[in-house]
């Protein structure tokens, strides 16, 4: 399984995730709120890059993301490293 490149940028609209994706790959975005105690939630299914997460959270909230690629048949193919941010106060 290869590693997906991922970049997280804070924008006035939310968090912008840019990631590598081949034409036929299916990309899902996962997010965890509040660090290791929080569960992972799939927030985007078969999405394109860049993905904008515009959900609103309180200042100081820690957010983590990763992207998982699957084949057209649903088999896991690649995964990104974790990227994280703490929202400004």
Secondary structure, DSSP 8 states (H G I E B T S, - for coil): -EEE-EEEEEETTEEEEEE---TT-EEEEEEEESGGGS-EEEEESS--SSEEE-----TT-EEEEEEEEE-TTS-EEEEE--EEEE---
